[in-house]
């Protein structure tokens, strides 16, 4: 059960990042009250905040039941999920070196969580 919930957390983190990117495409960034108001009126930003908020509570539940050294490495998969989602939903180009890096992350996570 911990494995599935930790993967869900990683997916929520990645999806939140994609929503924030989509939201930031619509809001020119500046350090102003006007920009802050636009942040909290933007649906994508709000969805990203909701996902992070929800993920945090799931994560707290996991931390209360599993060793952090066992579950935290799985969150590294959020990097993999973000790159994949950026390619699919944002049409971002992924360099070969990024693909190699993703492979290393997957191998590293596999080695760490393997019993």
C-alpha positions in Angstrom: 0.0 0.0 0.0 2.8 2.4 0.9 4.3 2.0 -2.6 1.1 2.9 -4.4 0.4 5.9 -2.2 4.0 7.2 -2.6 3.7 6.9 -6.4 0.4 8.8 -6.2 2.2 11.5 -4.2 4.9 11.7 -6.8 2.2 12.0 -9.5 0.4 14.7 -7.6 3.7 16.7 -7.2 4.4 16.4 -11.0 0.8 17.2 -12.0 0.9 20.3 -9.7 4.0 21.5 -11.4 2.3 21.2 -14.8 -0.7 23.1 -13.6 1.5 25.8 -12.2 3.4 26.0 -15.5 0.1 26.4 -17.4 -1.0 29.0 -14.9 2.2 31.0 -15.2 1.8 31.1 -19.0 -1.2 33.2 -18.4 0.3 35.5 -15.8 3.3 37.7 -16.5 5.3 37.4 -13.3 6.1 40.4 -11.1 6.4 41.0 -7.4 3.2 42.9 -7.0 -0.1 42.7 -5.3 -1.9 42.6 -8.7 0.1 39.5 -9.7 -0.6 37.8 -6.3 -4.3 38.4 -6.8 -4.1 36.9 -10.3 -2.3 33.9 -8.9 -5.2 33.1 -6.6 -7.8 33.7 -9.3 -6.1 31.4 -11.8 -7.7 27.9 -12.0 -4.4 26.2 -12.9 -2.6 27.7 -10.0 -5.4 26.8 -7.6 -5.4 23.2 -8.9 -1.7 23.0 -8.4 -2.1 24.3 -4.8 -4.9 21.8 -4.1 -2.8 18.9 -5.4 0.2 20.0 -3.2 -2.0 20.5 -0.2 -3.7 17.1 -0.6 -0.3 15.4 -1.3 1.1 16.8 1.9 -1.6 15.1 4.0 -1.1 11.8 2.2 2.7 12.2 2.8 2.2 12.9 6.5 0.1 9.8 6.8 2.8 7.8 5.0 5.5 9.3 7.2 3.6 8.2 10.3 3.6 4.6 9.1 6.8 3.9 7.1 10.5 4.6 7.4 11.4 7.8 5.6 14.4 6.1 4.1 12.0 3.6 2.5 9.5 6.0 1.0 11.3 9.2 0.2 13.4 7.9 -2.6 10.2 7.0 -4.5 9.3 10.8 -4.6 12.3 11.1 -7.0 10.0 9.6 -9.6 8.2 13.0 -9.7 11.1 14.2 -11.8 10.4 11.5 -14.3 6.7 12.2 -14.3 7.3 15.9 -14.8 9.5 15.4 -17.8 7.0 13.0 -19.4 4.0 15.3 -18.6 5.9 18.3 -20.0 6.4 16.5 -23.2 2.8 15.3 -23.5 0.9 18.3 -22.2 3.2 21.2 -22.8 4.9 19.9 -26.0 8.3 20.6 -24.5 11.3 19.0 -26.2 13.3 16.5 -24.2 17.0 16.3 -24.9 18.8 13.0 -25.1 20.8 13.9 -22.0 17.5 14.4 -20.1 16.3 11.0 -21.2 19.6 9.4 -19.9 19.2 11.3 -16.6 15.6 10.0 -16.3 16.9 6.4 -16.9 19.5 7.0 -14.1 16.7 8.2 -11.7 14.6 5.1 -12.4 17.6 2.8 -11.9 18.6 4.6 -8.7 15.1 4.4 -7.3 14.9 0.8 -8.2 18.2 0.0 -6.4 17.2 2.0 -3.3 13.7 0.5 -2.8 14.7 -3.0 -3.8 14.8 -5.3 -0.8 
